[in-house]
Amino acid sequence: MSFGRPPSINVGFKTSPPDRGSFPLDHDGECKEQMMEYMACLRKNSSESTPCRIMSKQYLDCRMTKGLMERDEWRNLGLANLEGD
C-alpha cells in the first residue's frame, strides 16, 4: 500500500513544461499595475474579456518589455487589430 500518495503515481514519470503558455511569474510586481487594471475591467464586465482587450494588450506588452515572456507578434496573440502597436 502507498500511504500519502495516490497509488497511480509512476515514480519514474518526468514532467515537462508546455512549449507555449508557460512564463515566469512577476515576483517583483513589474507589471502589477497593468494586471490590476485588467482584472478590475474583468470584474466590472462580469468576466467578459472583449471590453478589456486593450488592457490585456497593455499587460502583455509590459510582460514582453520586461522579459517576463517572449516577444511575439500581436497577430499571434489575437490582438493585432487593436490600437497601441
C-alpha positions in Angstrom: 0.0 0.0 0.0 1.1 3.6 -0.6 0.2 6.0 2.1 0.4 9.7 1.4 0.3 9.5 -2.4 -2.1 8.2 -5.0 -1.4 4.6 -6.0 -1.3 5.5 -9.7 1.8 7.7 -9.3 4.6 6.5 -11.6 7.9 7.0 -9.7 9.9 7.5 -12.9 7.5 9.9 -14.5 9.1 13.2 -15.6 7.1 16.3 -16.4 8.0 19.0 -18.9 6.6 22.5 -19.3 4.4 23.3 -22.3 6.1 24.7 -25.4 3.8 27.8 -25.2 1.9 29.5 -22.4 4.5 29.0 -19.7 6.3 32.1 -18.5 7.9 33.4 -15.3 5.7 34.8 -12.6 6.0 38.5 -11.9 7.5 38.2 -8.4 8.7 41.8 -8.4 5.4 43.2 -9.5 6.8 44.9 -12.6 3.5 44.6 -14.4 1.2 44.7 -11.4 -0.5 48.0 -12.4 -1.4 46.7 -15.8 -2.6 43.4 -14.4 -4.7 45.1 -11.7 -6.4 47.3 -14.4 -7.1 44.3 -16.5 -8.6 42.4 -13.5 -10.7 45.3 -12.5 -12.0 45.6 -16.0 -12.9 41.8 -16.0 -14.8 42.3 -12.6 -16.6 45.3 -14.0 -17.7 43.4 -17.1 -18.7 40.1 -15.4 -15.6 38.3 -16.7 -16.3 39.3 -20.3 -12.9 39.8 -21.8 -13.9 41.6 -25.0 -14.2 45.1 -23.4 -10.8 44.6 -21.7 -8.7 43.7 -24.8 -6.8 47.0 -24.8 -5.8 46.3 -21.1 -4.9 42.8 -22.0 -2.6 44.1 -24.7 -1.0 46.6 -22.3 -0.4 43.9 -19.8 1.2 41.5 -22.3 3.3 44.4 -23.7 4.6 45.1 -20.2 5.5 41.4 -19.7 7.3 41.3 -23.1 9.1 44.5 -22.5 10.3 43.4 -19.0 11.4 40.0 -20.3 8.7 38.0 -18.4 7.6 36.4 -21.6 9.0 36.0 -25.1 8.1 38.8 -27.5 5.5 37.6 -30.0 3.6 39.3 -32.8 0.2 40.7 -31.8 -1.5 38.8 -34.6 -0.3 35.5 -32.9 -1.8 36.7 -29.6 -5.1 37.7 -31.3 -4.6 41.4 -30.6 -3.3 42.7 -34.0 -6.5 44.8 -34.7 -6.1 46.9 -31.5 -4.6 50.4 -31.2 -1.3 50.9 -29.4 1.1 48.9 -31.6 
